Amino acid sequence: MSEVIVPERTAVSPAPTVAWTPLGENAILVMSACDAMPAKVPVAVDGNPANRAHTMVLSWRRAQADAAAATGFLCLAPAPATDKAGSGALLIGRPGRPLRLILAAKPLPLQAFLSELADEAGQAFPSIVDGLLEVLLTGTPNPRRLRAVAMLLQTVARPGGFVEVMGTLEPDGVFLQGWTSHFAAGRTKLLIAHGGLSPANLEAGTFERDDLGEGARGFFGLLEDCRARHPGEIERLYFRSNDGWRALEVYERHVLLEPITVPGHLRDGLQRGTAPQPTADKLRKASQRFDGRDTVCLLEEPVRAGIDDVTIIENTGVLIIGWLFDPERRVNAVTLRSGGQSCAVDRLWTRVQRPDVTAAFLEDPRFGALASRRNSHGFIVFAPKLEPEPGQPLHLAFEIQGTGPAFLPLEPGRGQARRTLERVFGLLDPRSTTASTVVERQIAPALQAAEIAPPRPADTSDVGAFDPEAPFGLVIGLDHRRRELSALFAMLAMDPEVRPLPIVLAAPVESSDRVGSEARRLARFYGLSLRLAMVEGVEDACDAMEAGVRACRFQTVALLSGTAQIRMPGWLGRLERAYRARGGQCVASPTLLFEDDSIRWAGAWLEGEGANRRIANRFVGYPLEAVGNLGPMEVAAGVSECCVLSRAAFVEVGGFARNYFTTTEKGLDLCLKLRMAGAPSLWVPDVEIYAVDDGELASPHVGTLAQLADRTSFDRRWALAISNMKG
């Protein structure tokens, strides 16, 4: 047949007016009748070849119609430009004489158009609709076309089975199980009705069911690329079978599975059903997901694992202490997972000696011969920034050579960063290299990453004429350890330069009964102006002092830790005068002494060059006479146990960092922040204060490791800045 040409302009006799309905912005659906029409024709809007397209035509025979209208037809056409003169006419380039049609003045709604089409096509309507669906689903879909497809499918799709079970399996898709007799195992294209209509693919296997009629089979599989946000939104699923379109209805009393149980249903389906190899492989891979069970203990391979402790550190991550028995090194990877979050813990962990694990497996006849090879079965790992998602269980996934993954469910607790990490110190020998590695790779990074809420006064009460706006005041911070307040208050009252000052005493809220009543009684007895601040979130004296600073608005504050003991009157006046002599732009600190009058701190100095540059305390352990009669001098950093500084500067630099275990590095960190902000540290040698070190942490063992962790954290934060400091 020769090609049909649509002429540039064609003058023809008056044309019939035809019904039409819009399909999106660029196309319309037209219905008419003529003597004959081929299956594919060019069509032009207003006879203009610049706005034309080739389109498929669906036709049917019209019984008892005149020869000139014996063929009814339906076709897609470009939408006319309704804002231009002459719009509303179509020219169809069929063989022989082109057919000119005039579009009705108003389009029909889609449902009315389909109703009129059903009346017009009669018995041919199902096949016409089937062909129309093929046309509408060809090319890029748009919402109006999909609405038309949905209406057509509701009209022509016949029952094809039921979906009885559904469940989400992130990120693979939606699990479906039900029955049908109209599609085979493998990959099937579907249209999903879920308020709208969207395409998807079903990878399915089939299995025999005794409760179904002849030819029907059960099916199970994964619905991929489904745009429904939740399985419960799915209303029905349409698919094209050998005899036309079919609909899988969602059973009214369908079962909606918990996500964690879906892998088990997939495994069950694979055991009793069949599927083409590519589909079976895909479903098997999806089934190898965590379903709440410990499957490590079921392995035939010599691989076992156990967990001693799992703690979620709020807004920080997860700390795990456990062991992995893998003498033949069958485990390729270990990953911590919760929902869509994951962390490759085997790339981060520190292995530790666990002779107890070795001893336990020596008694196991299956693994005893392998157990004696090594003792490094333990591990400690911090997984940063991973917190379980609501409803998504936390678990470890082990990738085993030759067998795929195995899983170990975790039951985490929750804890504060510092207390949780301090517990790890008790498991380590501070003399071992393993302890140093754990501290440097796990503990210090975990504490530095922790988002620890600042301490805050939960309750304040005043004794005497306390002035919170005074130009100068004293802030005393107590930790949880018991302190003798009577001697402290007596020394404050005996000093004529301290007695008139407003004093803030900040203490943990947990000690309010013990400290509160005693402090109020002593303040009244000595006539001191006191604000008692009971503070939430105190872990050490620095936390208490910070809350105390924020509980007043003094212009200049003197900080005094509960570990400090006043040696003689006049100490605070001399510190303040040295501070004022520098224009109030410094941190003035005294000499700190041990109880035997030897030096604990007498200035911090910069030593070394470049990357080896560090801050050192030169005189520690020396007798007090070693510093002679020196005057105030600038040093690299001061101390927080006792100092005078600007309250505004303290607040501006953010106060004390909370990401240290001990107050030593907290104080050093604060002084360096103030130095960087323009307030250097000043050592005032002739002011002497006792600083009693009576065990900030539970034991010397823990204290040694805590100091190592703090030094590691401090170096990571400050090493570069210190290497470039002058002085």
VMD Tcl script that draws the C-alpha trace (Angstrom):
set ca {
  {0.00 0.00 0.00}
  {1.41 3.41 -0.94}
  {2.07 6.00 1.79}
  {-0.82 8.33 2.52}
  {0.06 12.03 2.37}
  {-1.82 14.61 4.40}
  {-1.97 17.67 2.15}
  {-0.86 21.09 3.43}
  {-4.41 22.40 3.19}
  {-7.47 20.51 2.04}
  {-10.85 21.93 1.20}
  {-13.52 19.28 1.72}
  {-17.24 19.15 2.17}
  {-18.78 19.76 5.61}
  {-17.53 17.13 8.11}
  {-19.39 15.28 10.88}
  {-19.16 16.46 14.49}
  {-17.63 13.79 16.76}
  {-17.42 13.04 20.49}
  {-14.05 13.36 22.22}
  {-12.43 13.40 25.67}
  {-9.06 14.83 26.76}
  {-6.20 12.57 27.87}
  {-3.64 14.85 29.47}
  {-2.54 18.16 28.02}
  {-1.32 16.91 24.67}
  {-3.75 14.24 23.49}
  {-7.42 13.53 23.02}
  {-9.47 10.39 22.39}
  {-11.85 10.59 19.41}
  {-14.76 8.32 18.42}
  {-16.49 8.37 15.02}
  {-17.65 6.23 12.05}
  {-16.84 6.01 8.33}
  {-16.85 3.54 5.45}
  {-13.37 2.12 6.17}
  {-10.29 2.89 8.28}
  {-6.81 1.27 8.36}
  {-5.08 0.30 11.65}
  {-2.52 3.11 11.52}
  {-2.99 6.58 10.04}
  {-1.52 10.07 10.18}
  {-3.73 12.67 11.82}
  {-3.35 16.45 11.72}
  {-5.02 19.13 13.83}
  {-6.88 21.71 11.69}
  {-5.36 20.02 8.63}
  {-2.00 21.55 9.60}
  {0.93 19.13 8.96}
  {3.04 21.02 11.54}
  {0.77 19.58 14.24}
  {0.33 15.98 13.26}
  {1.17 12.49 14.48}
  {0.75 8.86 13.51}
  {-1.81 7.04 15.60}
  {-3.25 3.55 16.07}
  {-6.88 3.09 15.16}
  {-9.25 0.63 16.86}
  {-12.27 -0.23 14.75}
  {-15.41 -2.41 14.79}
  {-18.20 -3.28 12.40}
  {-21.47 -1.44 12.90}
  {-24.36 -3.79 12.14}
  {-27.28 -2.39 10.12}
  {-25.45 0.86 9.43}
  {-25.20 2.59 6.04}
  {-22.13 1.72 4.01}
  {-20.72 5.21 4.57}
  {-20.76 4.62 8.32}
  {-20.29 0.84 8.49}
  {-17.02 1.08 10.48}
  {-16.85 2.59 13.93}
  {-13.41 3.64 15.09}
  {-11.51 5.07 18.04}
  {-8.14 6.83 17.90}
  {-5.78 9.11 19.77}
  {-5.04 12.52 18.28}
  {-2.98 15.59 19.20}
  {-4.93 18.01 21.37}
  {-6.09 21.09 19.45}
  {-4.87 24.55 20.37}
  {-8.16 25.93 21.63}
  {-6.88 29.51 21.79}
  {-6.38 29.72 17.99}
  {-8.91 30.43 15.28}
  {-9.98 27.40 13.25}
  {-9.24 24.93 16.04}
  {-11.49 21.94 16.64}
  {-11.00 20.08 13.33}
  {-9.02 16.89 12.63}
  {-7.81 15.57 9.29}
  {-7.14 11.83 9.12}
  {-4.96 10.78 6.20}
  {-6.54 7.47 5.22}
  {-6.00 5.92 1.72}
  {-7.99 7.62 -0.98}
  {-9.92 10.58 0.34}
  {-8.78 12.09 3.72}
  {-11.40 12.17 6.46}
  {-12.19 15.51 8.09}
  {-13.84 15.57 11.54}
  {-15.17 18.46 13.61}
  {-14.72 18.11 17.36}
  {-17.79 18.70 19.49}
  {-17.82 22.10 21.16}
  {-17.38 20.53 24.61}
  {-15.48 17.37 25.52}
  {-17.22 14.53 27.30}
  {-16.06 13.45 30.76}
  {-14.10 10.23 30.47}
  {-16.76 8.09 32.16}
  {-19.48 9.44 29.87}
  {-17.24 8.89 26.86}
  {-16.63 5.25 27.83}
  {-20.35 4.71 28.41}
  {-21.10 6.06 24.94}
  {-18.32 3.88 23.49}
  {-19.82 0.79 25.15}
  {-23.21 1.54 23.61}
  {-21.66 2.18 20.21}
  {-19.25 -0.80 20.07}
  {-21.64 -3.35 21.55}
  {-20.11 -6.84 21.73}
  {-16.82 -5.49 20.40}
  {-16.39 -3.24 23.43}
  {-14.12 -5.60 25.45}
  {-11.69 -6.09 22.59}
  {-11.73 -2.36 21.76}
  {-10.96 -1.51 25.38}
  {-8.20 -4.13 25.44}
  {-6.59 -2.53 22.41}
  {-7.08 0.94 23.87}
  {-5.28 -0.09 27.05}
  {-2.33 -1.20 24.96}
  {-2.27 2.18 23.24}
  {-2.62 4.15 26.49}
  {0.12 2.19 28.22}
  {2.54 2.79 25.33}
  {4.87 5.72 25.88}
  {5.26 7.99 28.90}
  {2.19 7.80 31.17}
  {0.56 10.88 32.65}
  {-2.03 11.10 35.45}
  {-5.02 11.59 33.12}
  {-4.03 8.66 30.94}
  {-3.59 6.49 34.01}
  {-7.05 7.54 35.26}
  {-8.45 6.48 31.90}
  {-6.62 3.15 32.17}
  {-7.99 2.64 35.71}
  {-11.59 3.24 34.53}
  {-11.12 0.90 31.60}
  {-9.61 -1.82 33.75}
  {-12.49 -1.62 36.22}
  {-14.80 -2.13 33.25}
  {-13.07 -5.00 31.45}
  {-10.76 -6.81 33.90}
  {-12.11 -10.18 34.95}
  {-11.39 -11.90 38.28}
  {-7.90 -13.38 38.41}
  {-7.45 -14.47 42.02}
  {-6.83 -13.00 45.46}
  {-3.97 -11.55 47.49}
  {-4.26 -12.95 51.02}
  {-0.97 -12.00 52.70}
  {1.16 -8.82 52.38}
  {4.19 -7.38 54.15}
  {6.95 -4.85 53.64}
  {10.53 -6.00 53.06}
  {12.75 -2.93 52.86}
  {14.40 -2.18 50.52}
  {13.39 -5.05 48.25}
  {9.66 -4.35 47.94}
  {6.33 -5.76 49.15}
  {5.78 -9.46 49.87}
  {2.59 -10.91 48.38}
  {0.99 -14.32 48.80}
  {-2.32 -15.54 47.40}
  {-3.70 -17.62 44.54}
  {-4.40 -17.35 40.83}
  {-4.83 -19.50 37.73}
  {-3.86 -16.90 35.18}
  {-0.13 -16.26 35.42}
  {2.90 -18.49 35.70}
  {5.91 -18.27 38.00}
  {8.51 -15.70 37.05}
  {8.36 -11.97 36.35}
  {4.94 -10.45 35.67}
  {4.12 -6.84 34.85}
  {1.31 -5.40 36.97}
  {-0.69 -2.23 37.35}
  {-1.32 -1.41 41.01}
  {-4.49 0.38 42.11}
  {-3.75 2.29 45.32}
  {-5.85 5.43 45.13}
  {-4.14 6.06 41.79}
  {-2.61 3.63 39.34}
  {1.08 2.84 38.90}
  {3.13 0.13 37.20}
  {5.11 -2.50 39.12}
  {6.71 -5.92 38.63}
  {6.03 -9.13 40.51}
  {8.78 -11.72 40.93}
  {6.80 -14.77 41.97}
  {6.98 -18.48 42.54}
  {4.00 -20.85 42.64}
  {3.02 -23.80 44.82}
  {0.23 -26.38 45.01}
  {-2.80 -25.79 47.27}
  {-5.43 -28.40 48.11}
  {-8.14 -25.85 48.80}
  {-8.28 -24.43 45.24}
  {-10.15 -25.49 42.14}
  {-8.58 -27.13 39.09}
  {-5.90 -25.00 37.44}
  {-5.48 -22.59 40.34}
  {-2.21 -22.41 42.26}
  {-0.84 -20.50 45.18}
  {1.75 -17.84 44.53}
  {4.30 -15.93 46.63}
  {6.77 -13.27 45.68}
  {8.02 -9.71 45.86}
  {6.32 -6.71 44.31}
  {9.09 -4.44 43.02}
  {9.02 -0.74 42.09}
  {5.69 -0.31 43.84}
  {4.80 3.31 44.54}
  {2.29 2.52 47.27}
  {3.77 3.80 50.53}
  {2.31 0.93 52.56}
  {0.91 -2.50 51.60}
  {-2.40 -1.55 53.20}
  {-2.92 1.06 50.46}
  {-3.04 -1.58 47.70}
  {-6.61 -2.17 46.52}
  {-6.11 -4.57 43.59}
  {-3.50 -5.63 41.06}
  {-4.15 -5.82 37.30}
  {-2.20 -8.04 34.92}
  {-2.50 -9.17 31.30}
  {-3.12 -12.89 30.96}
  {-3.45 -14.97 27.80}
  {-7.19 -14.25 27.61}
  {-7.16 -10.54 28.48}
  {-6.85 -8.36 31.55}
  {-7.36 -9.88 34.99}
  {-7.59 -8.42 38.50}
  {-6.11 -9.78 41.70}
  {-8.35 -8.51 44.46}
  {-6.92 -7.89 47.93}
  {-8.83 -10.15 50.30}
  {-10.88 -8.12 52.75}
  {-9.43 -10.05 55.71}
  {-5.89 -10.18 54.37}
  {-2.95 -10.72 56.73}
  {-0.52 -7.81 57.07}
  {2.84 -9.19 58.20}
  {5.31 -7.53 60.51}
  {8.38 -6.68 58.42}
  {10.64 -8.86 60.55}
  {8.58 -11.99 59.71}
  {8.62 -11.53 55.92}
  {11.98 -13.30 55.26}
  {10.62 -16.42 56.95}
  {7.57 -16.45 54.66}
  {9.84 -16.14 51.63}
  {11.97 -19.06 52.81}
  {8.84 -21.13 53.39}
  {7.60 -20.37 49.87}
  {10.93 -21.33 48.33}
  {10.92 -24.64 50.19}
  {7.49 -25.72 48.96}
  {7.23 -23.89 45.64}
  {8.99 -23.48 42.32}
  {10.19 -20.51 40.29}
  {12.49 -19.89 37.30}
  {16.12 -19.70 38.38}
  {16.53 -15.89 38.09}
  {13.39 -15.35 40.16}
  {14.37 -18.03 42.68}
  {17.82 -16.44 43.10}
  {16.30 -13.01 43.68}
  {13.76 -14.31 46.21}
  {16.41 -16.39 47.98}
  {18.66 -13.36 48.37}
  {15.76 -11.34 49.76}
  {14.90 -14.17 52.17}
  {18.37 -14.04 53.70}
  {17.36 -11.19 55.96}
  {17.07 -10.86 59.71}
  {13.83 -12.27 61.10}
  {14.48 -11.94 64.82}
  {16.20 -15.31 65.32}
  {19.76 -16.16 66.32}
  {20.91 -18.10 63.26}
  {24.62 -18.00 64.14}
  {24.06 -20.79 66.64}
  {22.52 -22.95 63.86}
  {25.56 -22.83 61.58}
  {27.33 -26.07 60.68}
  {30.57 -24.10 60.34}
  {32.72 -23.49 63.44}
  {31.39 -19.98 63.95}
  {29.69 -18.80 67.12}
  {29.12 -15.37 68.67}
  {27.93 -13.89 71.94}
  {27.21 -10.46 73.36}
  {28.14 -9.28 76.84}
  {26.72 -5.78 76.65}
  {25.04 -3.48 74.12}
  {24.32 0.11 75.08}
  {22.75 2.85 73.01}
  {24.36 6.17 73.88}
  {21.71 8.77 73.11}
  {22.37 10.82 69.95}
  {25.83 9.28 69.74}
  {25.93 5.64 68.68}
  {26.04 2.07 69.96}
  {28.73 0.46 72.14}
  {29.01 -3.32 71.84}
  {31.12 -5.70 73.93}
  {31.12 -9.33 72.85}
  {33.03 -12.22 71.32}
  {33.28 -14.04 68.00}
  {34.60 -17.61 67.87}
  {35.91 -18.08 64.34}
  {39.08 -20.23 64.45}
  {39.02 -20.98 60.71}
  {38.29 -17.35 59.76}
  {35.09 -18.16 57.88}
  {33.52 -14.76 58.66}
  {34.10 -12.24 55.87}
  {32.24 -9.28 57.38}
  {30.24 -8.25 60.44}
  {27.67 -5.46 60.13}
  {25.48 -3.79 62.74}
  {22.02 -3.07 61.30}
  {18.72 -1.48 62.22}
  {16.25 -0.81 59.42}
  {18.05 1.15 56.73}
  {21.02 2.01 58.98}
  {24.20 -0.04 59.03}
  {27.78 0.07 60.27}
  {30.62 -2.30 59.29}
  {31.77 -2.99 62.84}
  {34.53 -5.41 61.84}
  {36.33 -2.47 60.25}
  {36.15 -0.51 63.51}
  {36.37 -2.99 66.35}
  {39.30 -3.78 68.63}
  {39.90 -7.47 69.31}
  {40.69 -8.41 72.91}
  {41.86 -11.56 74.68}
  {39.05 -13.80 75.92}
  {40.57 -16.96 77.43}
  {37.17 -17.71 78.97}
  {35.73 -18.24 75.48}
  {38.62 -20.51 74.57}
  {38.09 -22.54 77.75}
  {34.37 -22.90 77.07}
  {34.88 -24.28 73.55}
  {37.62 -26.66 74.61}
  {34.85 -28.59 76.33}
  {32.74 -28.69 73.14}
  {33.38 -31.93 71.20}
  {32.55 -30.22 67.90}
  {35.03 -27.35 68.27}
  {37.46 -28.42 70.97}
  {40.28 -29.25 68.54}
  {40.04 -25.75 67.05}
  {39.55 -23.75 70.25}
  {43.19 -23.70 71.37}
  {44.52 -21.86 68.31}
  {44.17 -18.36 69.81}
  {42.47 -16.35 72.57}
  {41.65 -13.10 70.76}
  {37.95 -13.86 70.44}
  {36.65 -10.75 72.19}
  {35.78 -7.43 70.62}
  {34.83 -3.94 71.74}
  {33.39 -1.56 69.18}
  {31.70 1.81 69.09}
  {29.37 2.30 66.10}
  {29.01 6.07 65.69}
  {25.78 7.86 64.83}
  {23.71 4.68 64.66}
  {20.53 4.54 66.72}
  {17.81 1.91 66.21}
  {14.83 3.13 64.23}
  {11.40 2.73 65.86}
  {10.13 -0.77 65.20}
  {13.43 -1.82 63.59}
  {15.35 -4.30 65.78}
  {19.09 -3.98 66.26}
  {21.13 -6.97 65.13}
  {24.51 -8.14 63.85}
  {24.78 -9.68 60.37}
  {27.67 -12.10 59.77}
  {28.69 -12.82 56.19}
  {29.90 -16.45 56.21}
  {31.97 -17.96 53.43}
  {29.87 -20.29 51.31}
  {26.63 -20.01 53.29}
  {25.47 -16.41 53.10}
  {24.51 -14.31 56.11}
  {23.76 -15.36 59.68}
  {22.21 -13.10 62.30}
  {22.50 -12.35 65.99}
  {19.69 -10.29 67.60}
  {20.74 -7.63 70.12}
  {18.86 -6.40 73.16}
  {20.37 -2.98 73.87}
  {20.09 -0.88 76.96}
  {20.41 2.88 77.08}
  {22.94 4.87 79.04}
  {24.73 8.16 79.46}
  {27.96 8.46 77.51}
  {30.44 8.92 80.34}
  {29.03 6.31 82.72}
  {28.63 3.76 79.91}
  {32.19 4.19 78.68}
  {33.68 4.16 82.19}
  {32.33 0.63 82.61}
  {34.61 -0.53 79.82}
  {37.69 0.54 81.78}
  {36.94 -2.14 84.36}
  {37.35 -4.82 81.67}
  {40.84 -3.71 80.63}
  {44.35 -4.13 82.01}
  {45.87 -0.63 81.90}
  {49.34 -2.14 81.39}
  {48.37 -3.88 78.13}
  {48.68 -2.51 74.62}
  {45.13 -3.75 73.99}
  {43.83 -1.35 76.64}
  {45.59 1.56 74.95}
  {44.14 0.57 71.59}
  {40.61 0.25 72.98}
  {40.89 3.65 74.62}
  {42.30 5.38 71.55}
  {40.07 3.70 68.92}
  {36.80 3.15 70.80}
  {36.43 5.06 74.07}
  {37.91 8.44 73.20}
  {36.08 8.72 69.83}
  {32.82 7.69 71.48}
  {33.05 10.33 74.19}
  {34.13 13.01 71.73}
  {31.15 12.16 69.49}
  {28.68 12.22 72.39}
  {26.10 14.99 72.48}
  {25.87 15.52 76.22}
  {23.30 17.97 77.51}
  {24.79 20.77 79.62}
  {24.11 20.82 83.36}
  {21.30 23.10 84.47}
  {20.10 24.41 87.84}
  {16.95 22.56 88.85}
  {16.32 24.72 91.90}
  {17.88 27.80 93.51}
  {17.40 29.36 96.92}
  {19.07 32.41 98.48}
  {20.35 33.11 101.98}
  {21.08 36.68 103.02}
  {21.25 39.70 100.71}
  {22.46 37.88 97.63}
  {23.07 40.19 94.64}
  {23.09 38.22 91.34}
  {24.19 41.35 89.39}
  {27.27 42.08 91.54}
  {30.47 43.09 89.68}
  {32.41 40.29 91.39}
  {31.34 37.04 92.98}
  {32.50 33.54 93.93}
  {31.17 30.29 92.39}
  {31.91 27.02 94.21}
  {31.20 23.69 92.45}
  {30.74 20.35 94.25}
  {30.62 16.89 92.69}
  {28.96 13.76 94.10}
  {31.72 13.09 96.63}
  {31.08 14.03 100.25}
  {32.78 17.33 101.24}
  {33.30 18.93 104.64}
  {31.48 22.23 104.26}
  {32.09 23.57 107.76}
  {35.83 24.14 107.20}
  {35.19 25.73 103.79}
  {32.58 28.17 105.12}
  {34.78 29.04 108.09}
  {37.69 29.97 105.80}
  {35.37 32.05 103.61}
  {33.98 33.90 106.62}
  {37.45 34.58 108.08}
  {38.64 36.36 104.93}
  {37.58 40.03 104.98}
  {37.85 40.23 101.15}
  {35.60 37.20 100.63}
  {32.99 37.62 103.34}
  {31.09 40.52 101.66}
  {30.97 38.79 98.26}
  {27.89 37.01 96.90}
  {28.61 33.28 96.72}
  {26.99 30.65 94.53}
  {27.28 27.07 95.80}
  {26.36 24.59 93.03}
  {25.90 20.90 93.87}
  {24.26 17.82 92.31}
  {20.53 17.71 92.84}
  {20.95 14.18 94.20}
  {22.78 15.60 97.24}
  {20.22 18.32 97.98}
  {19.11 16.82 101.30}
  {22.66 16.46 102.62}
  {24.31 19.57 101.16}
  {21.37 21.95 101.02}
  {20.44 22.08 104.68}
  {24.06 22.21 105.85}
  {25.01 25.01 103.43}
  {22.00 27.15 104.41}
  {22.74 26.65 108.14}
  {26.41 27.62 107.75}
  {25.63 30.65 105.57}
  {23.20 31.97 108.16}
  {25.67 31.30 110.99}
  {28.54 33.19 109.32}
  {26.34 35.88 107.75}
  {27.32 35.02 104.17}
  {25.30 35.96 101.07}
  {24.65 32.59 99.40}
  {22.73 31.26 96.42}
  {22.33 27.51 96.62}
  {21.92 25.95 93.13}
  {20.91 22.28 92.96}
  {22.00 21.10 89.52}
  {20.82 18.30 87.21}
  {23.33 16.48 85.00}
  {26.43 16.94 87.19}
  {29.22 14.46 86.51}
  {32.09 16.39 88.10}
  {32.95 19.69 89.77}
  {33.38 21.46 86.40}
  {29.74 20.72 85.55}
  {28.66 22.16 88.90}
  {30.79 25.30 88.44}
  {29.37 25.87 84.95}
  {25.81 25.64 86.24}
  {26.78 28.01 89.07}
  {28.15 30.58 86.60}
  {24.88 30.44 84.68}
  {22.87 30.79 87.92}
  {24.20 34.34 88.41}
  {25.12 37.40 86.33}
  {28.35 38.55 87.99}
  {30.63 40.55 85.69}
  {33.70 38.76 87.03}
  {33.64 35.32 88.64}
  {36.04 33.42 90.81}
  {35.76 29.65 90.33}
  {36.57 27.33 93.22}
  {36.26 23.55 92.87}
  {35.11 21.40 95.75}
  {38.49 19.62 95.52}
  {40.29 22.90 96.44}
  {41.01 23.92 100.02}
  {41.82 27.48 101.02}
  {45.30 27.74 102.59}
  {45.26 31.33 103.92}
  {43.18 34.51 103.91}
  {43.80 37.09 101.18}
  {43.96 34.53 98.36}
  {41.00 35.88 96.41}
  {41.90 39.54 96.76}
  {45.39 38.97 95.34}
  {44.00 36.91 92.43}
  {41.45 39.62 91.63}
  {44.09 42.38 91.73}
  {46.33 40.45 89.34}
  {43.33 39.95 87.07}
  {42.45 43.67 87.16}
  {46.08 44.63 86.50}
  {45.72 42.90 83.11}
  {42.59 44.87 82.31}
  {40.32 41.94 83.05}
  {41.47 40.19 79.85}
  {42.95 37.01 81.31}
  {42.38 33.92 83.45}
  {44.21 34.34 86.75}
  {45.18 31.08 88.53}
  {47.12 30.41 91.78}
  {49.74 27.81 92.57}
  {48.12 24.48 93.44}
  {49.69 22.35 96.17}
  {49.43 18.76 97.32}
  {48.70 18.26 101.02}
  {52.44 17.86 101.74}
  {53.06 21.36 100.32}
  {54.71 20.02 97.17}
  {53.65 21.58 93.88}
  {50.75 20.15 91.96}
  {50.54 23.00 89.41}
  {52.72 26.05 88.92}
  {52.00 27.19 85.41}
  {51.58 25.27 82.17}
  {54.30 25.83 79.58}
  {54.78 25.19 75.88}
  {57.61 22.76 75.15}
  {59.00 21.25 71.93}
  {58.52 22.38 68.35}
  {56.11 21.65 65.51}
  {54.22 18.37 65.78}
  {56.05 17.56 69.06}
  {54.95 20.77 70.74}
  {52.96 20.18 73.91}
  {51.77 21.80 77.13}
  {53.72 20.63 80.17}
  {53.53 21.17 83.94}
  {57.21 21.67 84.77}
  {57.17 21.90 88.55}
  {54.85 19.08 89.56}
  {56.21 17.29 92.67}
  {58.78 19.99 93.41}
  {58.82 21.67 96.85}
  {57.08 25.02 97.03}
  {60.42 26.79 97.46}
  {61.34 25.84 93.88}
  {59.29 28.69 92.43}
  {60.99 31.33 94.62}
  {59.56 34.83 94.76}
  {58.23 35.08 91.22}
  {55.63 37.63 90.22}
  {52.51 37.08 88.06}
  {53.38 35.79 84.58}
  {51.58 34.66 81.47}
  {51.53 30.90 80.88}
  {50.16 28.59 78.18}
  {47.08 27.67 80.23}
  {45.66 28.03 83.71}
  {43.65 25.68 85.93}
  {39.94 25.51 86.64}
  {40.18 24.33 90.26}
  {40.69 27.96 91.24}
  {40.75 30.98 88.93}
  {39.31 34.43 88.25}
  {37.89 35.25 84.82}
  {35.24 37.20 82.94}
  {31.81 35.60 83.09}
  {30.98 36.94 79.61}
  {34.15 35.35 78.16}
  {33.33 32.04 79.87}
  {29.83 31.98 78.40}
  {31.01 33.13 74.96}
  {33.42 30.19 74.53}
  {30.76 27.72 75.64}
  {32.03 26.99 79.13}
  {33.57 23.61 79.91}
  {33.61 20.87 77.28}
  {31.72 17.83 78.54}
  {33.57 15.32 76.38}
  {36.26 14.42 78.92}
  {36.33 12.00 81.84}
  {38.47 14.11 84.18}
  {38.50 17.76 85.19}
  {42.19 18.25 84.32}
  {41.63 18.21 80.55}
  {38.34 20.05 80.95}
  {40.15 22.94 82.63}
  {42.99 22.91 80.11}
  {40.49 22.87 77.24}
  {38.63 25.87 78.71}
  {41.80 27.91 79.17}
  {42.91 27.25 75.60}
  {39.50 28.30 74.27}
  {39.75 31.52 76.28}
  {43.33 32.05 75.02}
  {42.12 31.70 71.41}
  {39.38 34.23 72.23}
  {41.88 36.82 73.52}
  {42.03 35.98 77.25}
  {45.44 34.41 78.02}
  {46.20 32.57 81.26}
  {48.04 34.28 84.12}
  {49.85 32.41 86.89}
  {49.95 34.22 90.25}
  {52.70 32.31 92.17}
  {52.23 33.95 95.60}
  {48.63 32.72 95.89}
  {48.60 29.11 97.07}
  {45.63 26.73 97.24}
  {45.50 23.06 98.20}
  {43.98 20.80 95.55}
  {43.06 17.48 97.13}
  {43.03 14.55 94.68}
  {40.95 11.98 96.56}
  {39.95 9.82 93.61}
  {37.81 11.50 90.98}
  {37.12 8.06 89.49}
  {36.35 4.77 91.15}
  {39.89 3.34 91.21}
  {43.47 4.12 90.14}
  {43.03 1.46 87.45}
  {40.08 3.35 85.95}
  {41.76 6.70 86.51}
  {44.82 5.69 84.47}
  {42.71 4.70 81.48}
  {40.48 7.76 81.82}
  {43.56 10.00 81.73}
  {44.76 8.19 78.60}
  {41.36 8.68 76.96}
  {41.32 12.36 77.86}
  {44.86 12.92 76.63}
  {43.93 11.20 73.34}
  {40.80 13.34 72.99}
  {42.68 16.51 73.94}
  {45.46 15.85 71.43}
  {42.96 15.23 68.63}
  {41.22 18.49 69.39}
  {44.20 20.72 70.14}
  {47.42 19.25 68.70}
  {47.36 21.34 65.52}
  {46.57 24.58 67.36}
  {49.26 23.95 69.99}
  {51.87 23.21 67.32}
  {51.30 26.74 65.95}
  {51.17 28.59 69.27}
  {53.86 31.12 70.13}
  {55.41 31.38 73.55}
}
mol new
graphics top color blue
foreach p $ca { graphics top sphere $p radius 0.5 }
foreach p [lrange $ca 0 end-1] q [lrange $ca 1 end] { graphics top cylinder $p $q radius 0.2 }
display resetview
